[in-house]
Amino acid sequence: ELDFLLEAKNSEKVLENFWKLSPHIANYIYAPKVYWNLSTSKLLIMEFVDGAQVNDVKSIRKLGIDPHEVSRLVSQAFAEMMFKHGFVHCDPHAANLLVRPVPSEKKSILGKRKPQLILIDHGLYKELDATTKFNYAALWKVLMCSLYFFHL
């Protein structure tokens, strides 16, 4: 996190990966726009984006968003990054994950709105090679199978 131009490139790369490799959820993932003409390696100027912290259930509900949809979106977004993109945001705490309603969508008949996950702080990413992705997937498979068998 010492070179803000690298952080800016990461923010654009993560969005590019979603549009190219995971277009089915790309509209639900966002990163603030970088103002390249105002940014340097020591100063990063990005768009201000307002949203609720991902763990603030009360604020999420006030936005008309179902918290369960938020949890599904966060899980799906990070699974896509880990298992498909191989480029993972490595600082996913509540202050770096915001939620807002998808700007282009209207409320449903029930008054609910779809969530958009806003990824902030792109200074720390990890590139995963194919072997690491495979081994991590195998670990999750074993964990899920173990949970299933222990509940029988």
Secondary structure, DSSP 8 states (H G I E B T S, - for coil): ---HHHHHHHHHHHHHHHHHH-TTTGGGEE---B-GGG--SS---B-----EETT-HHHHHHTTB-HHHHHHHHHHHHHIIIIII-EEES---GGGEEEEE-TT----TTS-B-EEEEE---S-EEE--HHHHHHHHHHHHHHHHHHHHHT-
